[in-house]
Amino acid sequence: MVTIKKVFLYNTAAILLLLLFQGCGDPHTPPDYYFPKPPPGEAYVYHYTSLTEGFPDEYWRVDHWSENRLRICIFDSARGWIQCSYEYLSSTGVVQDKLLIFPGRGQTTSVDIEHGNLYPSEASDYNQVYLQYLRWYTSPDSLTFTEIIRNRRFDPTQSTEDEVVFELREKIEDFQEGYLEMESRGIEVFETGLGLRYFEKEITPEIVRKYTFSERFSVEDFNNRVNPEPVPEN
């Protein structure tokens, strides 16, 4: 059987490029098109409205976690946390170096990150591939696990002077009681000075999850309006 590591890796040169990308380590600001970095110790929240019937809205909280790191936590309209991504800002782009997911019932799962390359400092080359390769186990002593490999490519045909568009390809392999494999595609649209403005992901050929930026809150205003669960301290 062809392994997941081989399915979506476009070529050896791309992999070597990604390893170099992940290794860079100078403190840096986010790319111009990415989420603006809040002042030290502060945060803001983006509201993304679901354009697909049956899927809830999402709220993304962006924290200035340290000098060169952001923490981006996502939760749904029922105030339940979905995940927290800890992202390292290097001179060449954004690297995910820690990811927590919250499967429910007060559980927190730490994800193993084989590759966490998210976005380049400058989106200019269609031939570069930015790779996330993730794995997490059902429980610490479990042999069942889920793997995700997610590739991003800059799309110059849809991008403009103020917008950066990435193509998204994703494959999920689920080794639980049996074996499940899923593939999907999507796009992400970033706007200079704003960050992620629109994103979509194909669930099935008939169902595509679509989200658009609606508004930005201060944390205080957001808490007063939505009353979310406490932010995880991990």
Summary of the structure (lengths in Angstrom):
residues: 234
radius of gyration: 17.5
end to end distance: 37.3
largest distance: 52.2
contacts: 653
relative contact order: 0.18
helix: 10%
strand: 54%
